């Protein structure tokens, strides 16, 4: 049966676990109408445009 030869250090153990606790980063694009950052393939929350057409009437 395979048995570890040395104890795994706390640093090595925590380094291995760190990837599961990382915050997710979301891609953002610039809205061609107003220039504000927005999520891709979504209606711009600032101006209400999507694909060059006004979808939501913004104030």
TORVEX-189631 format. One record per atom (N, C-alpha, C, CB): residue number from 1; atom name; x, y, z. Coordinates in nm, 2 decimals, padded with zeros to 4 digits. Each point is the difference from the previous one (the first is absolute). Last residue first. Glycine has a CB too. Layout:
VODO     i   at       px       py       pz
VODO   NUM   CA        X        Y        Z
...
***
This chain:
VODO     i   at       px       py       pz
VODO    59    N   -03.37    05.62   -01.88
VODO    59   CA   -00.04    00.14    00.03
VODO    59    C    00.11    00.10   -00.05
VODO    59   CB   -00.13   -00.08    00.20
VODO    58    N    00.01   -00.40   -00.44
VODO    58   CA    00.07    00.05    00.11
VODO    58    C   -00.03    00.15    00.02
VODO    58   CB    00.19   -00.16   -00.04
VODO    57    N   -00.42   -00.30   -00.21
VODO    57   CA    00.00    00.15    00.01
VODO    57    C    00.07    00.04    00.12
VODO    57   CB   -00.21    00.01   -00.14
VODO    56    N    00.31   -00.47   -00.13
VODO    56   CA   -00.06    00.05    00.12
VODO    56    C    00.00    00.15    00.00
VODO    56   CB    00.07   -00.20    00.13
VODO    55    N    00.09   -00.01   -00.51
VODO    55   CA   -00.09   -00.11    00.05
VODO    55    C   -00.08    00.05    00.13
VODO    55   CB    00.17   -00.17   -00.09
VODO    54    N    00.11    00.37   -00.37
VODO    54   CA   -00.05    00.04    00.14
VODO    54    C   -00.10   -00.11    00.04
VODO    54   CB    00.04    00.25   -00.04
VODO    53    N    00.38   -00.33   -00.31
VODO    53   CA   -00.15    00.03    00.01
VODO    53    C   -00.03    00.03    00.14
VODO    53   CB   -00.05   -00.15   -00.20
VODO    52    N    00.49   -00.01    00.04
VODO    52   CA   -00.04    00.13   -00.07
VODO    52    C   -00.14    00.04    00.00
VODO    52   CB    00.18   -00.06   -00.14
VODO    51    N    00.00   -00.32    00.39
VODO    51   CA    00.02   -00.03   -00.14
VODO    51    C   -00.05    00.12   -00.09
VODO    51   CB   -00.03   -00.24    00.05
VODO    50    N   -00.12    00.33    00.41
VODO    50   CA    00.06   -00.13   -00.02
VODO    50    C    00.00   -00.02   -00.16
VODO    50   CB   -00.08   -00.10    00.23
VODO    49    N   -00.02    00.51    00.19
VODO    49   CA    00.01   -00.04   -00.13
VODO    49    C    00.06   -00.14   -00.01
VODO    49   CB    00.04    00.23   -00.07
VODO    48    N   -00.13    00.08    00.46
VODO    48   CA   -00.11   -00.09   -00.04
VODO    48    C    00.01   -00.05   -00.14
VODO    48   CB   -00.14    00.13    00.15
VODO    47    N    00.43    00.16    00.16
VODO    47   CA   -00.07    00.06   -00.11
VODO    47    C   -00.12   -00.08   -00.05
VODO    47   CB    00.21    00.12   -00.06
VODO    46    N    00.05   -00.26    00.45
VODO    46   CA    00.01    00.14    00.00
VODO    46    C   -00.09    00.07   -00.10
VODO    46   CB    00.23   -00.03    00.08
VODO    45    N   -00.16   -00.45   -00.02
VODO    45   CA   -00.09    00.05    00.10
VODO    45    C    00.00    00.15    00.00
VODO    45   CB    00.04   -00.20    00.14
VODO    44    N    00.03   -00.15   -00.56
VODO    44   CA    00.07    00.10    00.08
VODO    44    C   -00.09    00.06    00.11
VODO    44   CB    00.15    00.05   -00.20
VODO    43    N   -00.21   -00.55    00.00
VODO    43   CA   -00.05    00.14   -00.03
VODO    43    C    00.08    00.09    00.09
VODO    43   CB   -00.23   -00.08   -00.06
VODO    42    N    00.46   -00.38   -00.09
VODO    42   CA   -00.11    00.05    00.09
VODO    42    C   -00.03    00.14   -00.04
VODO    42   CB    00.08   -00.14    00.19
VODO    41    N    00.29   -00.14   -00.35
VODO    41   CA   -00.12   -00.06   -00.04
VODO    41    C   -00.12    00.03    00.10
VODO    41   CB    00.13   -00.18   -00.11
VODO    40    N    00.34    00.29    00.32
VODO    40   CA   -00.03   -00.03   -00.14
VODO    40    C   -00.13   -00.07   -00.02
VODO    40   CB    00.25   -00.01   -00.03
VODO    39    N   -00.17    00.37    00.42
VODO    39   CA    00.03   -00.14   -00.02
VODO    39    C   -00.03   -00.03   -00.15
VODO    39   CB   -00.06   -00.06    00.24
VODO    38    N    00.23    00.55   -00.10
VODO    38   CA   -00.12   -00.08    00.02
VODO    38    C    00.04   -00.14   -00.03
VODO    38   CB   -00.16    00.18   -00.07
VODO    37    N    00.36    00.38    00.12
VODO    37   CA    00.02   -00.14    00.00
VODO    37    C   -00.13   -00.08    00.02
VODO    37   CB    00.24    00.04    00.08
VODO    36    N   -00.24    00.44   -00.33
VODO    36   CA    00.01   -00.05    00.13
VODO    36    C    00.03   -00.15    00.00
VODO    36   CB   -00.17    00.17    00.08
VODO    35    N    00.08    00.14   -00.46
VODO    35   CA    00.14   -00.02    00.04
VODO    35    C    00.02   -00.05    00.14
VODO    35   CB    00.04    00.19   -00.15
VODO    34    N   -00.45   -00.10   -00.16
VODO    34   CA    00.03    00.09    00.11
VODO    34    C    00.15   -00.01    00.05
VODO    34   CB   -00.24    00.00    00.06
VODO    33    N    00.09   -00.26   -00.45
VODO    33   CA   -00.09    00.12    00.00
VODO    33    C    00.05    00.10    00.10
VODO    33   CB   -00.20   -00.14   -00.07
VODO    32    N    00.40   -00.30    00.02
VODO    32   CA    00.04    00.09   -00.12
VODO    32    C   -00.09    00.13    00.00
VODO    32   CB    00.07   -00.20   -00.13
VODO    31    N    00.11   -00.10    00.56
VODO    31   CA   -00.12    00.02   -00.07
VODO    31    C    00.03    00.10   -00.12
VODO    31   CB   -00.15   -00.04    00.20
VODO    30    N    00.51   -00.29    00.03
VODO    30   CA   -00.05    00.14    00.00
VODO    30    C   -00.12    00.01   -00.09
VODO    30   CB    00.24    00.08    00.05
VODO    29    N   -00.09   -00.53    00.25
VODO    29   CA    00.03    00.07   -00.13
VODO    29    C   -00.06    00.14    00.02
VODO    29   CB   -00.01   -00.22   -00.13
VODO    28    N    00.18   -00.22    00.47
VODO    28   CA   -00.08    00.12   -00.02
VODO    28    C    00.04    00.06   -00.14
VODO    28   CB   -00.03    00.05    00.25
VODO    27    N    00.06   -00.54    00.08
VODO    27   CA    00.05    00.08   -00.12
VODO    27    C   -00.10    00.12   -00.02
VODO    27   CB    00.10   -00.21   -00.10
VODO    26    N    00.01   -00.03    00.58
VODO    26   CA   -00.09    00.00   -00.11
VODO    26    C    00.05    00.09   -00.11
VODO    26   CB   -00.19   -00.04    00.16
VODO    25    N    00.38   -00.27    00.28
VODO    25   CA    00.01    00.12   -00.07
VODO    25    C   -00.09   -00.01   -00.12
VODO    25   CB    00.24    00.05    00.08
VODO    24    N   -00.21   -00.30    00.43
VODO    24   CA   -00.02   -00.01   -00.14
VODO    24    C    00.01    00.14   -00.06
VODO    24   CB   -00.15   -00.20    00.03
VODO    23    N    00.41    00.02    00.42
VODO    23   CA   -00.12    00.07   -00.04
VODO    23    C   -00.01   -00.01   -00.16
VODO    23   CB    00.01    00.16    00.20
VODO    22    N    00.22   -00.54    00.12
VODO    22   CA    00.03    00.12   -00.08
VODO    22    C   -00.13    00.07   -00.04
VODO    22   CB    00.22   -00.10   -00.08
VODO    21    N   -00.14   -00.33    00.33
VODO    21   CA   -00.05    00.12    00.07
VODO    21    C    00.02    00.13   -00.08
VODO    21   CB    00.05   -00.12    00.21
VODO    20    N    00.11   -00.31   -00.35
VODO    20   CA   -00.14   -00.02    00.01
VODO    20    C   -00.07    00.12    00.07
VODO    20   CB    00.03   -00.25    00.00
VODO    19    N    00.45    00.21   -00.07
VODO    19   CA   -00.07    00.02   -00.13
VODO    19    C   -00.15   -00.01    00.02
VODO    19   CB    00.20   -00.09   -00.12
VODO    18    N    00.11    00.00    00.49
VODO    18   CA   -00.02    00.15   -00.03
VODO    18    C   -00.09    00.02   -00.13
VODO    18   CB    00.22    00.05    00.12
VODO    17    N   -00.03   -00.48    00.08
VODO    17   CA   -00.14    00.04    00.03
VODO    17    C   -00.03    00.14   -00.05
VODO    17   CB    00.00   -00.16    00.19
VODO    16    N    00.45    00.00   -00.21
VODO    16   CA   -00.09   -00.09   -00.09
VODO    16    C   -00.14    00.03    00.02
VODO    16   CB    00.17   -00.18    00.03
VODO    15    N    00.14    00.40    00.24
VODO    15   CA    00.02    00.04   -00.14
VODO    15    C   -00.09   -00.08   -00.10
VODO    15   CB    00.24    00.07    00.06
VODO    14    N   -00.23   -00.18    00.40
VODO    14   CA   -00.08    00.12   -00.02
VODO    14    C    00.02    00.05   -00.14
VODO    14   CB    00.02    00.06    00.24
VODO    13    N    00.24   -00.43   -00.11
VODO    13   CA   -00.14   -00.04    00.01
VODO    13    C   -00.09    00.12   -00.03
VODO    13   CB    00.06   -00.17    00.17
VODO    12    N    00.41    00.25   -00.13
VODO    12   CA   -00.03   -00.08   -00.12
VODO    12    C   -00.15   -00.04   -00.01
VODO    12   CB    00.24   -00.09    00.00
VODO    11    N   -00.09    00.31    00.39
VODO    11   CA    00.01    00.09   -00.12
VODO    11    C   -00.03   -00.07   -00.13
VODO    11   CB    00.18    00.13    00.13
VODO    10    N   -00.16   -00.37    00.28
VODO    10   CA   -00.12    00.08    00.00
VODO    10    C    00.00    00.09   -00.13
VODO    10   CB   -00.01    00.00    00.26
VODO     9    N    00.28   -00.46   -00.29
VODO     9   CA    00.01    00.12    00.08
VODO     9    C   -00.13    00.08   -00.01
VODO     9   CB    00.25    00.01   -00.03
VODO     8    N   -00.17   -00.55    00.00
VODO     8   CA   -00.03    00.11   -00.09
VODO     8    C   -00.01    00.13    00.09
VODO     8   CB   -00.12   -00.15   -00.17
VODO     7    N    00.41   -00.30    00.28
VODO     7   CA   -00.12    00.07    00.04
VODO     7    C   -00.01    00.12   -00.10
VODO     7   CB    00.01   -00.07    00.24
VODO     6    N    00.26   -00.38   -00.40
VODO     6   CA    00.01    00.12    00.09
VODO     6    C   -00.14    00.07    00.02
VODO     6   CB    00.24    00.03   -00.09
VODO     5    N   -00.21   -00.44   -00.15
VODO     5   CA    00.13   -00.01    00.07
VODO     5    C    00.02    00.11    00.10
VODO     5   CB    00.09   -00.12   -00.20
VODO     4    N   -00.57   -00.12    00.04
VODO     4   CA    00.09    00.11   -00.02
VODO     4    C    00.13   -00.01    00.08
VODO     4   CB   -00.20    00.14   -00.05
VODO     3    N   -00.07   -00.57   -00.15
VODO     3   CA    00.00    00.09    00.12
VODO     3    C    00.09    00.12   -00.02
VODO     3   CB   -00.05   -00.20    00.15
VODO     2    N   -00.21   -00.25   -00.42
VODO     2   CA    00.08    00.12   -00.01
VODO     2    C   -00.02    00.08    00.12
VODO     2   CB   -00.01   -00.01   -00.25
VODO     1    N   -00.02   -00.54    00.22
VODO     1   CA   -00.08    00.12    00.00
VODO     1    C    00.09    00.12    00.00
VODO     1   CB   -00.19   -00.12    00.12
***
